[in-house]
Amino acid sequence: MIDVRRQADRLREAVRQATARDRTDEVLFAMGQLQCSLQEVRRPTTLNDAEFKVFSQYGEDGAIQFLLRHVAPCDPSFIEIGVQSYRESNTRFLASNNNWRGLAIDGSSDHLAFIRGTELGWRADVLPVRTFVTKENINDVIESHGYTGDVGLVSIDVDGMDYWLLEALEVVRPTILIVEFNSIFGPSAAVTVPYTPTFVCGEAHWSHQYFGASLSALTALADRKGYALVGATKHAVNAFFVLRESLGDLNEVPPASAWRPSRFLSSRNQQGDLSYVRDHVDRLRLIADLPLSVLPSGQEREIRDIFDL
């Protein structure tokens, strides 16, 4: 009898928490719609002024809505690579608010349960895909799920091989491109972590600072693919690019203008505890003996030599 009561109590608590989450999401969504209306009234002129958060990590939701008001009409579809549980993602509000369809791709299974267990599983056409994306399989993964040619938006945030996935991407041509960059690599150096198919940030180095590419490296690659940098989030996480032919009245910005030092206190010590290293140069020193690919040559050099640490 005691076990039955405990199980009943746990079930009631699970239902209560799920209901609370659903109501919280409803409030967040309503606030997002209000923010969209305010954008229409305020008419922000820069991506950073337009930022607001609904389901994104920082201000990406507002930045995306801002760009949609300026770019030429695009296909209402998206592909997001690196979504974790999808509860906090760059495209969830886009699916709910703008009725876009898309793929949510991640190597874990958390997003499968979240999307199928919420109204996203039936009210929005968001297909969760579980696979570890590499430059060898990225095009096959996307094409095998029915996406080719023009799409509205692609977001790549995998904490590691972002540059190499973007370089390999060929099967779709997004109007808007969002890619995570590593702010500690500065505004000028064109560098990226060398390609490793099985790369995992937390396993690559105990500090969790060794990942991704610099903003300059991503900008040069995007330029070769026909994209212009139009800004980066205030928190120095994601860079936003737009297909040049769809820029409209948007202004292209140089990496030095879009870059800023991140304020994340996410560095860890060798025991796995947060070490709260603040200065981005000090964070570079944690990984000074590790290699980066210097672009466009691809030559590998130690971080201490590239940044004269």
N, C-alpha and C positions, 0 to 999 in steps of 0.2 A: 504494500500500500504506500509506503514511504517513497519507493522508487517511482511509482505512478504519479504521486503528487509532485515530486521533483521534476519529472518530465513535463507535467502539465504546466508547472510554473515556468520552466524554461521555454516552453512553446508560447505561453502568453507574453513573456518578455521579448521573444524573437519577433512576435507579431507587433508588439508595441514599438520596438525599435524600427522595424520596417515601415510602419505607418508614419513614425516621426520623420524618417528619411524621406519618404514620399512627399510629405507635407513641406519639408524643407526645400526639396527640389521644386515644388510648385511655387513656393515663394520666390526662390532664386530665378525661376523662369519668368515670373511676372515682373520682377525687378529688371530683368534683362530686356523685356519688351518695353518697359518704361525708359530704359537707357537708350534704346533704339529710337524712340520717339523724341527724346531730348537731343539726340544727334541730328535729327531732322530740323529741329529748331535752332540749335547752336551752330550747326554747320562748321565743325572743327576743320581746320586747314592742314593739320599735320596728323600723322598716324599716332604719335604719342598723345596728343590732345584727345584723340578719340578712344583711347584704351578704356575698357571696362571688363570686369570679370563676372561671368555667370558660372560656367562649368569649366573654363580654362584654368590653367595654373596661375596666370597673372592677368594681363590686360588683353590677351589675344582675341577674346570674343569681340570686343569693341573695335579692335584693329581690323578684323576681318569684315565686320559690318561696314566700316568706313571704306575699305577698299572696294567692296561690292557696289558702293554708290558712285565710284569713280571709274572703274574699269568698264570696257565694252561688255555687253551682255555675254555671259559665258554659260557653259553647260552646268546644270545644277547637280553636280556630282563631286565627290571627294574621295581621296584615299589617304588615310592616316596610318603611318607606320611607327609603332612605339606608343601604345595607348595605355599600357598597364591595365588597370581595371576598367578604364573608359569613364569612370565616374568623373574624373578630372581630365579633360582632353580639349583639343583645339577645335574639334568638329561636332561635338555633342549639341551645342546650342545652334549650330548651323543646320543640323538635322531637325531639331525640334522647332526652331523659329522660322527657318526659311524653307523647310520641307525638302531639303536636299537628300539624295541617296548616296550611299558610299560603303567603303570597306574600312573596317577597324581591325588592324593587324598587330599582333603581338606574339612573342614567343611563349608567354605564360598562358594560363587558362582562365585567369580572373575575369577578363572581359567577356568571356563566353557566358559565365554565370550571371554577370551583371546585366548584360544586354538582354538575354533571354528571360531573366527574372524580373524585368521591369517593363514598363509600357513601350520602351524603345524596341522591344522584341516584336511588337505588332503595330504600333502607331507610326513608327518611322522605318524606312527601308535602310537599316544599318546592318550590314552582314559582318559578324565577327569571324575573323580568320585566325587560327592559331598556327603560327609557323615562325621560325627564326629566320629573318630575312638577311640575305647576303647579296653581294654584287653578282654572284653566279646565278641566283634564283629569283631576283627581284622582278624581272620582267615576266617570267613564267608564272609566278604567284599572282601577279595582277591580271595578266591576260586570261589565266585559267578561271578567274572569277568574273569574266565578262567585261573587263574594262580595257579599252584600247582607244587611241586617238585623243581627241580633245576632252579634257575634264576641267571642272572648275577650279579645283584646289588639290594640291598634294602637300602633306605635312610629314616631315621626317624628323623624328626625335628619338634616337636609339641610344643616346649616351655613349657614343663611340665611333662607329663607322659611318657617320652621316655623310661626310664628303664622298666616300667611295660609293655609297648607295646612290647618291645624286648623280655621280659621274656615270654610273651604269644604267640609270633609268632611261629607257628609250621607248617603251611601248605606249606611254601616254604623254600628252603635252598639256600640262595644267596652265590655266591663265594666271593663277596665284600660287606661289611656291613659298612654303614656310620651312625653314631649316634651323635646327638648334646649332649654336656656335659656342665655343669655349672662350669666354671673355679674358681669361688670364693670359692668353696668347697675344693680347694687345691689338692695336688698331692697324698695324702696318705689316707685320710679318705674315707671309702666305705659307702657312704650315698646317699639317694635319698629323694625327696619330697614324703610323703605318698600318696598312691593311692586314687584318687578321680575321678570317671568317668567323671564328668562335669568340671574338672579343666580348668581354664583359667588364664593365668599368670597375666594379668592386674587386674583381679578381686580378685586373691588370696592375693595380698598385693600391696598397693599403690606404693611401691618402684620399682616394676617390676624386683626385684632381686630374688624372691622366685620361683624357677622352677628347674626342671630337676634333674640330678644325677651327682655325681662326676666321674671323669675319672677312678678312681680305682674301683668304683662300676660297671661301665659298662664293664671294662676289665675283672673283675672276672666273670660276667655273660656271656660275650662272650666266655671266656675260657671254661666254662661248656658246651657251645653249640658247641665247636670245632673250635673256632676262635682265631687268634693271633692278638694282637695290632701291627700295623706297623707304626703308626704315628698319629699326630694331626696337624691341620692347624696352621700356624704361628700366626693367630689371635685368637687362643684358642676357636674355635667354635665347630668344628666337629672332632670326632675320627674316624679313619679308621681301619677296621679289615678285615682279609682275612682268609678264610677257610684253616685250617692247611694243608690239603692234597693238596692245590693249591698254597702254598707259593712260590714254586720254589726257586729262589735265594734271595728272600726278607728276611730281618732281622726282627725278633720280637723285640720290644722295651718295656721296663717296663714303667708303667704310670709315674713314677717320671722323666723319661727322656723325655717323650712326652709332659708333662704338662708345661704350662707357664702361668703367670698371664695375664688375658685379659686386654686390654686397652680401653674397651668400656666405654663411658661416658653416659650410657643410664639410669642411676638411676633417679628416679623422687621423688618429694616431695609430701606432702599430698594434694597439690592443683593440682597435675597432671603435673607440669612443670619439665623440666629437671633440676636435681640438680648437675650434673657433679661430683659426688663423684669418686675419682680416685683410691684410694688404695682398694684392694680387701678385706682387713680386715675391713676397714670402711664400705664397702658395706655389709659385713656380719653383722655388728652391727645394720644395719637398720632392719634386720629381726631376731635379736637375740632371740626373745621370741617365735619364731615359731618352730614347730617340724620337725625333719627329721627321717626317718627310718634308723637305723644303721644296716648294713648288715654284715654277712648273717642272724643274729638273727631276724631282723625286728623290734627290740625294738625301740620305739619312744622316742627321747630325744630332749630337746630344743637346738637350735643352740649354745646358749651361753655356755652350758655345754660341748658340743662336742668339740668346738674349744677354750674353756677356754677364753672367751671374757671378 
